[in-house]
Amino acid sequence: MINEKMSNNKFEKEKIKMTPETGFNLVGIDYFENPGNQLYIVEHFDMYQDALTAKKDRKIQDEYFILYKDQNNEFCSR
């Protein structure tokens, strides 16, 4: 099942591919890459707080997502 916020996004299929089974992936957007290949993993974290801190350290935070599965095994993006 896909989190509702995620299903309305143009990167939906890429986000699902890059969502880890456990932990949290910080993912960036490369707007110069071809559609379907624009997301890339910056780093994997075991704790959400660490991923959030890494995202906040980025110059343009809107170009990064934190991808994970919630307690119901649904794909989530923040």
VOLUMVEX-200912 format. One record per atom (N, C-alpha, C, O, CB): chain; residue number from 1; x, y, z. Coordinates in nm, 3 decimals. Glycine has a CB too. Layout:
BEGIN
{A NUM {X Y Z}},
...
END
This chain:
BEGIN
{A 1 {0.083 -0.118 0.000}},
{A 1 {0.000 0.000 0.000}},
{A 1 {0.088 0.125 0.000}},
{A 1 {0.196 0.124 0.060}},
{A 1 {-0.095 -0.001 0.121}},
{A 2 {0.046 0.231 -0.066}},
{A 2 {0.125 0.353 -0.081}},
{A 2 {0.061 0.465 0.001}},
{A 2 {-0.059 0.487 -0.007}},
{A 2 {0.136 0.393 -0.230}},
{A 3 {0.143 0.535 0.078}},
{A 3 {0.098 0.650 0.154}},
{A 3 {0.036 0.750 0.057}},
{A 3 {0.089 0.773 -0.051}},
{A 3 {0.216 0.713 0.233}},
{A 4 {-0.076 0.810 0.096}},
{A 4 {-0.149 0.900 0.008}},
{A 4 {-0.063 1.018 -0.039}},
{A 4 {-0.071 1.057 -0.155}},
{A 4 {-0.273 0.952 0.078}},
{A 5 {0.019 1.074 0.049}},
{A 5 {0.104 1.187 0.011}},
{A 5 {0.200 1.147 -0.099}},
{A 5 {0.233 1.228 -0.186}},
{A 5 {0.181 1.239 0.132}},
{A 6 {0.245 1.024 -0.096}},
{A 6 {0.343 0.978 -0.193}},
{A 6 {0.280 0.952 -0.329}},
{A 6 {0.345 0.973 -0.431}},
{A 6 {0.412 0.854 -0.141}},
{A 7 {0.156 0.906 -0.332}},
{A 7 {0.094 0.866 -0.458}},
{A 7 {0.064 0.986 -0.548}},
{A 7 {0.044 0.969 -0.668}},
{A 7 {-0.034 0.790 -0.431}},
{A 8 {0.061 1.107 -0.493}},
{A 8 {0.033 1.226 -0.572}},
{A 8 {0.159 1.291 -0.626}},
{A 8 {0.154 1.404 -0.675}},
{A 8 {-0.044 1.325 -0.490}},
{A 9 {0.269 1.223 -0.619}},
{A 9 {0.397 1.283 -0.656}},
{A 9 {0.448 1.223 -0.787}},
{A 9 {0.430 1.104 -0.813}},
{A 9 {0.500 1.263 -0.544}},
{A 10 {0.512 1.307 -0.869}},
{A 10 {0.560 1.259 -0.998}},
{A 10 {0.675 1.160 -0.984}},
{A 10 {0.706 1.088 -1.080}},
{A 10 {0.604 1.375 -1.083}},
{A 11 {0.739 1.154 -0.869}},
{A 11 {0.850 1.062 -0.845}},
{A 11 {0.804 0.932 -0.778}},
{A 11 {0.888 0.857 -0.727}},
{A 11 {0.955 1.130 -0.759}},
{A 12 {0.676 0.904 -0.777}},
{A 12 {0.620 0.791 -0.702}},
{A 12 {0.693 0.658 -0.728}},
{A 12 {0.735 0.592 -0.633}},
{A 12 {0.474 0.776 -0.736}},
{A 13 {0.707 0.619 -0.852}},
{A 13 {0.769 0.489 -0.883}},
{A 13 {0.915 0.485 -0.839}},
{A 13 {0.962 0.384 -0.786}},
{A 13 {0.760 0.459 -1.034}},
{A 14 {0.986 0.595 -0.860}},
{A 14 {1.126 0.600 -0.817}},
{A 14 {1.137 0.593 -0.665}},
{A 14 {1.224 0.525 -0.611}},
{A 14 {1.193 0.727 -0.868}},
{A 15 {1.047 0.662 -0.596}},
{A 15 {1.050 0.662 -0.449}},
{A 15 {1.027 0.521 -0.395}},
{A 15 {1.095 0.479 -0.301}},
{A 15 {0.943 0.757 -0.393}},
{A 16 {0.934 0.448 -0.454}},
{A 16 {0.906 0.312 -0.409}},
{A 16 {1.029 0.224 -0.427}},
{A 16 {1.062 0.145 -0.339}},
{A 16 {0.786 0.252 -0.486}},
{A 17 {1.098 0.238 -0.541}},
{A 17 {1.220 0.159 -0.566}},
{A 17 {1.329 0.191 -0.464}},
{A 17 {1.408 0.103 -0.428}},
{A 17 {1.273 0.186 -0.707}},
{A 18 {1.334 0.313 -0.416}},
{A 18 {1.443 0.356 -0.329}},
{A 18 {1.409 0.351 -0.180}},
{A 18 {1.491 0.386 -0.096}},
{A 18 {1.484 0.496 -0.365}},
{A 19 {1.287 0.306 -0.148}},
{A 19 {1.247 0.297 -0.008}},
{A 19 {1.306 0.170 0.053}},
{A 19 {1.285 0.061 0.001}},
{A 19 {1.093 0.298 0.006}},
{A 20 {1.381 0.184 0.164}},
{A 20 {1.443 0.067 0.225}},
{A 20 {1.341 -0.017 0.302}},
{A 20 {1.237 0.033 0.344}},
{A 20 {1.556 0.110 0.319}},
{A 21 {1.371 -0.145 0.319}},
{A 21 {1.285 -0.232 0.400}},
{A 21 {1.289 -0.190 0.546}},
{A 21 {1.188 -0.196 0.617}},
{A 21 {1.328 -0.380 0.386}},
{A 22 {1.406 -0.146 0.591}},
{A 22 {1.421 -0.096 0.728}},
{A 22 {1.505 0.031 0.724}},
{A 22 {1.584 0.050 0.631}},
{A 22 {1.487 -0.204 0.822}},
{A 23 {1.488 0.116 0.819}},
{A 23 {1.565 0.238 0.827}},
{A 23 {1.509 0.346 0.736}},
{A 23 {1.393 0.341 0.696}},
{A 23 {1.709 0.211 0.791}},
{A 24 {1.594 0.444 0.703}},
{A 24 {1.551 0.564 0.634}},
{A 24 {1.656 0.603 0.530}},
{A 24 {1.775 0.609 0.560}},
{A 24 {1.527 0.679 0.733}},
{A 25 {1.611 0.630 0.407}},
{A 25 {1.701 0.675 0.303}},
{A 25 {1.681 0.824 0.278}},
{A 25 {1.568 0.869 0.258}},
{A 25 {1.680 0.596 0.173}},
{A 26 {1.791 0.899 0.280}},
{A 26 {1.787 1.037 0.236}},
{A 26 {1.813 1.034 0.086}},
{A 26 {1.916 0.984 0.041}},
{A 26 {1.892 1.127 0.313}},
{A 27 {1.718 1.087 0.009}},
{A 27 {1.722 1.079 -0.136}},
{A 27 {1.720 1.220 -0.194}},
{A 27 {1.643 1.305 -0.149}},
{A 27 {1.603 0.995 -0.190}},
{A 28 {1.803 1.244 -0.294}},
{A 28 {1.808 1.373 -0.361}},
{A 28 {1.749 1.366 -0.501}},
{A 28 {1.728 1.257 -0.554}},
{A 28 {1.950 1.424 -0.368}},
{A 29 {1.722 1.483 -0.559}},
{A 29 {1.666 1.493 -0.694}},
{A 29 {1.771 1.553 -0.787}},
{A 29 {1.831 1.656 -0.758}},
{A 29 {1.536 1.580 -0.694}},
{A 30 {1.793 1.486 -0.899}},
{A 30 {1.881 1.537 -1.003}},
{A 30 {1.792 1.577 -1.121}},
{A 30 {1.752 1.492 -1.201}},
{A 30 {1.990 1.430 -1.046}},
{A 31 {1.762 1.705 -1.132}},
{A 31 {1.670 1.753 -1.236}},
{A 31 {1.728 1.744 -1.377}},
{A 31 {1.654 1.757 -1.475}},
{A 31 {1.631 1.897 -1.207}},
{A 32 {1.857 1.722 -1.388}},
{A 32 {1.920 1.712 -1.520}},
{A 32 {1.917 1.570 -1.575}},
{A 32 {1.947 1.547 -1.692}},
{A 32 {2.063 1.761 -1.513}},
{A 33 {1.881 1.474 -1.491}},
{A 33 {1.873 1.334 -1.531}},
{A 33 {1.740 1.309 -1.603}},
{A 33 {1.647 1.389 -1.590}},
{A 33 {1.887 1.239 -1.408}},
{A 34 {1.732 1.200 -1.677}},
{A 34 {1.608 1.165 -1.748}},
{A 34 {1.499 1.126 -1.650}},
{A 34 {1.528 1.070 -1.544}},
{A 34 {1.634 1.049 -1.846}},
{A 35 {1.371 1.156 -1.684}},
{A 35 {1.260 1.114 -1.598}},
{A 35 {1.266 0.963 -1.573}},
{A 35 {1.296 0.885 -1.663}},
{A 35 {1.124 1.152 -1.662}},
{A 36 {1.237 0.924 -1.451}},
{A 36 {1.245 0.783 -1.414}},
{A 36 {1.380 0.747 -1.356}},
{A 36 {1.400 0.637 -1.306}},
{A 36 {1.215 0.696 -1.533}},
{A 37 {1.473 0.842 -1.363}},
{A 37 {1.608 0.816 -1.313}},
{A 37 {1.662 0.940 -1.241}},
{A 37 {1.783 0.961 -1.235}},
{A 37 {1.701 0.775 -1.429}},
{A 38 {1.571 1.021 -1.187}},
{A 38 {1.611 1.149 -1.130}},
{A 38 {1.645 1.143 -0.981}},
{A 38 {1.707 1.235 -0.929}},
{A 38 {1.501 1.249 -1.151}},
{A 39 {1.607 1.038 -0.913}},
{A 39 {1.635 1.029 -0.770}},
{A 39 {1.761 0.948 -0.745}},
{A 39 {1.792 0.854 -0.818}},
{A 39 {1.516 0.966 -0.695}},
{A 40 {1.834 0.985 -0.642}},
{A 40 {1.955 0.911 -0.604}},
{A 40 {1.966 0.908 -0.452}},
{A 40 {1.927 1.004 -0.384}},
{A 40 {2.083 0.976 -0.667}},
{A 41 {2.018 0.799 -0.400}},
{A 41 {2.032 0.784 -0.255}},
{A 41 {2.157 0.860 -0.210}},
{A 41 {2.267 0.837 -0.260}},
{A 41 {2.040 0.634 -0.214}},
{A 42 {2.138 0.949 -0.114}},
{A 42 {2.248 1.024 -0.057}},
{A 42 {2.312 0.942 0.054}},
{A 42 {2.434 0.927 0.060}},
{A 42 {2.200 1.161 -0.003}},
{A 43 {2.225 0.888 0.144}},
{A 43 {2.276 0.810 0.257}},
{A 43 {2.161 0.734 0.322}},
{A 43 {2.046 0.777 0.316}},
{A 43 {2.347 0.902 0.360}},
{A 44 {2.194 0.622 0.385}},
{A 44 {2.097 0.542 0.460}},
{A 44 {2.121 0.563 0.609}},
{A 44 {2.235 0.571 0.654}},
{A 44 {2.108 0.390 0.423}},
{A 45 {2.013 0.573 0.684}},
{A 45 {2.021 0.594 0.829}},
{A 45 {1.936 0.491 0.902}},
{A 45 {1.833 0.448 0.850}},
{A 45 {1.977 0.737 0.866}},
{A 46 {1.978 0.452 1.021}},
{A 46 {1.900 0.361 1.103}},
{A 46 {1.793 0.437 1.182}},
{A 46 {1.689 0.380 1.216}},
{A 46 {1.991 0.285 1.198}},
{A 47 {1.819 0.564 1.211}},
{A 47 {1.725 0.643 1.292}},
{A 47 {1.672 0.761 1.213}},
{A 47 {1.746 0.827 1.140}},
{A 47 {1.794 0.691 1.421}},
{A 48 {1.542 0.788 1.228}},
{A 48 {1.477 0.898 1.156}},
{A 48 {1.542 1.032 1.191}},
{A 48 {1.565 1.115 1.102}},
{A 48 {1.327 0.902 1.189}},
{A 49 {1.572 1.053 1.318}},
{A 49 {1.629 1.181 1.360}},
{A 49 {1.761 1.211 1.287}},
{A 49 {1.788 1.325 1.252}},
{A 49 {1.653 1.180 1.512}},
{A 50 {1.841 1.108 1.265}},
{A 50 {1.967 1.126 1.193}},
{A 50 {1.942 1.167 1.047}},
{A 50 {2.011 1.253 0.993}},
{A 50 {2.051 0.998 1.198}},
{A 51 {1.842 1.104 0.985}},
{A 51 {1.806 1.138 0.846}},
{A 51 {1.752 1.280 0.839}},
{A 51 {1.785 1.354 0.746}},
{A 51 {1.702 1.038 0.790}},
{A 52 {1.670 1.318 0.936}},
{A 52 {1.614 1.452 0.938}},
{A 52 {1.723 1.558 0.956}},
{A 52 {1.720 1.662 0.891}},
{A 52 {1.510 1.464 1.050}},
{A 53 {1.817 1.531 1.044}},
{A 53 {1.929 1.623 1.065}},
{A 53 {2.010 1.639 0.937}},
{A 53 {2.050 1.750 0.902}},
{A 53 {2.019 1.572 1.179}},
{A 54 {2.035 1.529 0.867}},
{A 54 {2.111 1.535 0.742}},
{A 54 {2.034 1.615 0.636}},
{A 54 {2.095 1.691 0.561}},
{A 54 {2.139 1.393 0.689}},
{A 55 {1.903 1.600 0.631}},
{A 55 {1.822 1.677 0.536}},
{A 55 {1.828 1.825 0.570}},
{A 55 {1.840 1.909 0.481}},
{A 55 {1.675 1.628 0.536}},
{A 56 {1.819 1.858 0.699}},
{A 56 {1.823 1.998 0.741}},
{A 56 {1.957 2.064 0.712}},
{A 56 {1.965 2.186 0.700}},
{A 56 {1.791 2.009 0.889}},
{A 57 {2.062 1.983 0.702}},
{A 57 {2.195 2.035 0.672}},
{A 57 {2.212 2.071 0.525}},
{A 57 {2.311 2.135 0.488}},
{A 57 {2.300 1.934 0.712}},
{A 58 {2.117 2.030 0.441}},
{A 58 {2.127 2.056 0.296}},
{A 58 {2.087 2.199 0.265}},
{A 58 {2.000 2.256 0.331}},
{A 58 {2.037 1.958 0.217}},
{A 59 {2.151 2.257 0.167}},
{A 59 {2.125 2.396 0.130}},
{A 59 {1.981 2.417 0.081}},
{A 59 {1.913 2.510 0.124}},
{A 59 {2.224 2.441 0.021}},
{A 60 {1.935 2.329 -0.007}},
{A 60 {1.799 2.339 -0.061}},
{A 60 {1.721 2.215 -0.016}},
{A 60 {1.720 2.113 -0.086}},
{A 60 {1.799 2.352 -0.219}},
{A 61 {1.658 2.223 0.100}},
{A 61 {1.593 2.107 0.161}},
{A 61 {1.480 2.049 0.075}},
{A 61 {1.452 1.930 0.082}},
{A 61 {1.538 2.144 0.296}},
{A 62 {1.415 2.133 -0.005}},
{A 62 {1.303 2.085 -0.088}},
{A 62 {1.347 1.987 -0.196}},
{A 62 {1.262 1.923 -0.258}},
{A 62 {1.234 2.203 -0.153}},
{A 63 {1.476 1.975 -0.220}},
{A 63 {1.526 1.883 -0.322}},
{A 63 {1.566 1.748 -0.263}},
{A 63 {1.636 1.670 -0.327}},
{A 63 {1.644 1.945 -0.395}},
{A 64 {1.523 1.721 -0.140}},
{A 64 {1.556 1.596 -0.072}},
{A 64 {1.432 1.538 -0.006}},
{A 64 {1.345 1.612 0.040}},
{A 64 {1.667 1.618 0.032}},
{A 65 {1.427 1.404 -0.001}},
{A 65 {1.319 1.332 0.065}},
{A 65 {1.379 1.234 0.165}},
{A 65 {1.493 1.189 0.149}},
{A 65 {1.230 1.258 -0.039}},
{A 66 {1.303 1.202 0.267}},
{A 66 {1.338 1.091 0.354}},
{A 66 {1.235 0.982 0.323}},
{A 66 {1.115 1.002 0.341}},
{A 66 {1.338 1.132 0.510}},
{A 67 {1.283 0.867 0.277}},
{A 67 {1.195 0.756 0.239}},
{A 67 {1.205 0.645 0.342}},
{A 67 {1.314 0.612 0.388}},
{A 67 {1.231 0.703 0.099}},
{A 68 {1.090 0.585 0.377}},
{A 68 {1.087 0.476 0.474}},
{A 68 {0.952 0.405 0.467}},
{A 68 {0.859 0.453 0.403}},
{A 68 {1.113 0.528 0.618}},
{A 69 {0.943 0.291 0.533}},
{A 69 {0.816 0.221 0.548}},
{A 69 {0.769 0.239 0.691}},
{A 69 {0.848 0.228 0.785}},
{A 69 {0.829 0.069 0.511}},
{A 70 {0.640 0.268 0.708}},
{A 70 {0.589 0.289 0.843}},
{A 70 {0.555 0.156 0.909}},
{A 70 {0.582 0.049 0.854}},
{A 70 {0.465 0.379 0.840}},
{A 71 {0.495 0.163 1.029}},
{A 71 {0.465 0.042 1.105}},
{A 71 {0.365 -0.049 1.035}},
{A 71 {0.355 -0.167 1.069}},
{A 71 {0.412 0.079 1.240}},
{A 72 {0.291 0.004 0.937}},
{A 72 {0.195 -0.077 0.860}},
{A 72 {0.256 -0.122 0.727}},
{A 72 {0.185 -0.172 0.640}},
{A 72 {0.067 0.003 0.834}},
{A 73 {0.388 -0.104 0.711}},
{A 73 {0.461 -0.143 0.592}},
{A 73 {0.419 -0.062 0.469}},
{A 73 {0.432 -0.109 0.356}},
{A 73 {0.441 -0.290 0.565}},
{A 74 {0.369 0.061 0.492}},
{A 74 {0.331 0.151 0.383}},
{A 74 {0.448 0.241 0.349}},
{A 74 {0.526 0.279 0.437}},
{A 74 {0.206 0.234 0.421}},
{A 75 {0.462 0.276 0.222}},
{A 75 {0.568 0.364 0.177}},
{A 75 {0.538 0.507 0.222}},
{A 75 {0.426 0.555 0.207}},
{A 75 {0.585 0.357 0.023}},
{A 76 {0.640 0.574 0.278}},
{A 76 {0.625 0.710 0.326}},
{A 76 {0.738 0.797 0.277}},
{A 76 {0.849 0.750 0.253}},
{A 76 {0.618 0.713 0.478}},
{A 77 {0.707 0.925 0.262}},
{A 77 {0.805 1.023 0.216}},
{A 77 {0.784 1.152 0.294}},
{A 77 {0.672 1.199 0.311}},
{A 77 {0.793 1.048 0.063}},
{A 78 {0.895 1.208 0.341}},
{A 78 {0.887 1.337 0.413}},
{A 78 {0.993 1.428 0.362}},
{A 78 {1.005 1.542 0.408}},
{A 78 {0.902 1.320 0.566}},
END
